[in-house]
Amino acid sequence: MDAPGPKPLRVARYWLYTGEHPARTTEVPVWNKLCLSVCCAILVLTASSCGADKSSDFLTEGRKLMDAGNAAGAVVLFRNALEKTPADYTLHLELGRAYIALGKLDLAEGELQKCLRQQPDDPPLNLALGELYVARNEPAKALPHLARYEQGAGETAVSRELAGLAHAQARSPEEARAALERSIALDAKRVTPRLALARLFLYRGDLKRAVATVDEALAVAPEDRLALTLRGDLLLRQGDAPGALVVFRKVASLAPGDDYARYMSGLLALQTGDEAGAAAVAASMNKDFKDNSLTLMLDGALAAQRKDYTLAASLFQRSVAMRPSLEGYYKLGMALYGKGDLETALSQFNRVLEATPEYDAARRMTVTILLAQRRVAEARQEAQKLVERNPSDAAAHFMLASAQMAAGDRAGAERSFEAGLALQPAHVPALLQLSRLKQADGRPDEALEDLKAAVVAAPDDLAVRNALFAYHLGRGDTGKGVQVVLEGLRGTPQDAILYTMLVPVYVNMGDEAKGLDAVAQAHRADPDFPDAYLAGLRLHAGAGRAEQALAESEAYLARKPDAPGFLLASGALLDLLGRTAEADARFDKALAANDPRVSFAVAERAVASGQDEKARRVLEEALRQHDQTTLRDALAIQLARMGKPDDALALYTAIETQRPREALLGRYRLLTHLDRHQEAADTARELGRRESASPLPVLLEAAAFERMGQRPQGVALLEAAHRKSGDPELLLAMGGMLERNGDEARAETCYRDALKARPDHVPTLLAYAGLDMRRKEYAKATALYEKAVSIAPDDVVALNNLAMAYLEKASRDATPQKALRLALQAYTRAPDNPAVLDTLGVCMMANGRADDAARAFGRAVVAVPGNPSLRYRHAEALFKAGRKDMAAEELRAALQTPDFPEAAKARDLLRKTGN
């Protein structure tokens, strides 16, 4: 027969093993509490009238209350009895057990230690001490007491169950399993050891046996709340959220006072898309369990669903302060991550992992944050742990591959991607990453196969189709790229996105009619898709048709009259057409959107037209509404422009107490704008006193010295700071400063040393390559640009500059055709960037495609009309394409600026046009 044990401890043991706080209790209805209090008072009064010889009655009645689950009432009786017989061993033992049942573990230990001094070998005492130390998660103390109990009383189902829990806490799973199985053998109808055994199987990753063990428990006790609760948890592990929801709702109906079942019902309703149902559960919990930790958790989950991460973090913080739990810390970390507080979020995930290293979701988030913080070595180490724990988990291999990519280990990343794809062949993000990796390694055919596999796996995923489209364009195979897009058409509103993708392609092919038709098709597929109207606007504007461009913008405004971007576009086009009053109306209407971007545009227009006061008012109102750094900087510059530098500086003084860093950086920028460079340097030094470990203050101070014409002092400052900290950012800045000073040899040394510290730092690679380009060392520049592209295959600057390097090198390995492919890759990533369009035009010209080059240069000129060199290149392309009149027009516009590098060539070409 089992030794007697308080029934509430079944709950305490279960929650202990799930990682929850051991003191989990359920609220007792108010009427019951009142009745219990009255009963206890009657018993106390009766006892006091009957004399000291009635302490045995207290003991008997206290044990009855314990058996009924009323540990609080039992404590009252045991304490009153001890007032009459303070040295009674049995009363101290029973009081200690009652305290354990209430979760008052320190008080329990005090009572049981008194007993231990009297009868250290008493089996019931050692069993109680074993239970106490299991509840306190101190297996090293629990196991000796349980062994002493069994030496005196033999093995029982209770003692073996407690031993199993203690071994599990000590991370001895085999000993834990043996003890729990023995407990079941001693009492086949006992449920709690089966549940603990199921948890053990779950911990070891054996989900199948965990489910089977819980099913055995439910066969013994079909409506056991703890068994049903664990069944719900296991259904969640199996990905069956709807099934788990059914189970938790059943538990809640069986026991309305079970806050965990109610919480899980609400949480799963939220996860299955029933936000209203979740909110209803939260409302009922706030009524029945106000200020309960699980109520706060559900409220936090609802706030996170609404993306109110600040509120969610506050609610989760209150929850874990009330009752610490792994889930609470994990959810708090997720909320902090959502609001951008990465370091604090990381501390929460680390707290979870310290308690439970096998909590894989927390480790995945740890890897994600470490990668975001560029702590690549740590991220890689954590990702490796994921793979070692879960070698059959494809996601773990993909996460390790991402860390290896960040570390520059492309071979290792490829192996990890392949390992993950062997487990999950249709994982689209991995296929895309692997394709990019192979493209960077010069294996285009293999990259193409991965892209095709991704499209087969997700034919309606536009990001995947766009990747294959960009691949073909980057290889110069426009026809195949267009075909990829057309194959994605499904006769749905999503077609609007695909047709819009084709517009710039058709324009660059010289088929404007197809471009216009694609715009029309996009409008028909989804009349509300804004990018289609924007594509049509750009097409007409690039061809010089302002009226038609305006018509596209107005057509969208007819559907969405308050769209701020299109109100600005219409306003700018109306200005271009000289319809100023109508433009004023558009800009004023856009301001009603309360969008900071609109405020910037309206203020810039006001400045351009000499309305400085209006610009100031617009920016002041926007800053009152949004309190953004960029708005404060814009207003400060405007005040300085109006001759009010003190007012401008006051903007930063006003926030200095609350946000000193932002204030100092803003003041530095303003002082730089005012050419008060000595004061800017002083401000940088003040920032340095606050942030002594950061390289930023030194970088800012050195830049101020350079602007004062004291470049050697700036270099010396950077050099001294680098000797002290070793930060490679200082070397990169020093190299740039030395290069601008004409000291190319020392600049090269700085770049080389910076790359030794960070071999895969793309900005340093680009800076070093730029130096080699200026020195006409094209082979060296090409190698550096190629490395940058291999590390960051989507970096537009690297792609663009490598294309130009290939043109300059023009060897067997770096042909004009290869340069054009790179320029097209850059273009697909930044189709409206004038520098990218300029490079594309140059590459088109090098490949004998003057018509295509003229279109690319023409679009660049629209974006940067005041660049005479760009206009000259446009004119050259027009001339070679046979359009001499248009070339002459561009040349005359370029020569309005007589002093530019190609001015002599421009005058010579103008004579050749005959104009």
Secondary structure, DSSP 8 states (H G I E B T S, - for coil): ------TTHHHHHHHHHTTS-TT------HHHHHHHHHHHHHHHHHHHHH-GGGHHHHHHHHHHHHHTT-HHHHHHHHHHHHHHSTT-HHHHHHHHHHHHHHT-HHHHHHHHHHHHHH-TT-HHHHHHHHHHHHHTT-HHHHHHHHHHHHHHH---HHHHHHHHHHHHHTT-HHHHHHHHHHHHHH-TT--HHHHHHHHHHHHTT-HHHHHHHHHHHHHH-TT-HHHHHHHHHHHHHTT-HHHHHHHHHHHHHH-TT-HHHHHHHHHHHHHTT-HHHHHHHHHHHHHHSTT-HHHHHHHHHHHHHTT-HHHHHHHHHHHHHHS--HHHHHHHHHHHHHTT-HHHHHHHHHHHHHH-TT-HHHHHHHHHHHHHTT-HHHHHHHHHHHHHH-TT-HHHHHHHHHHHHHTT-HHHHHHHHHHHHHH-TT-HHHHHHHHHHHHHTT-HHHHHHHHHHHHHH-TT-HHHHHHHHHHHHHTT-HHHHHHHHHHT--SSTTHHHHHHHHHHHHHHTT-HHHHHHHHHHHHHH-TT-HHHHHHHHHHHHHTT-HHHHHHHHHHHHHHSTT-HHHHHHHHHHHHHTT-HHHHHHHHHHHHTT--HHHHHHHHHHHHHTT-HHHHHHHHHHHHHHH--HHHHHHHHHHHHHTT-HHHHHHHHHTTTTT-HHHHHHHHHHHHHHTT-HHHHHHHHHHHHHH-TT-SHHHHHHHHHHHHTT-HHHHHHHHHHHHHHH--HHHHHHHHHHHHHTT-HHHHHHHHHHHHHH-TT-HHHHHHHHHHHHHTT-HHHHHHHHHHHHHH-TT-HHHHHHHHHHHHHH-SSSS-HHHHHHHHHHHHHH-TT-HHHHHHHHHHHHHTT-HHHHHHHHHHHHHH-TT-HHHHHHHHHHHHHTT-HHHHHHHHHHHTTS--STTHHHHHHHHHHHT-
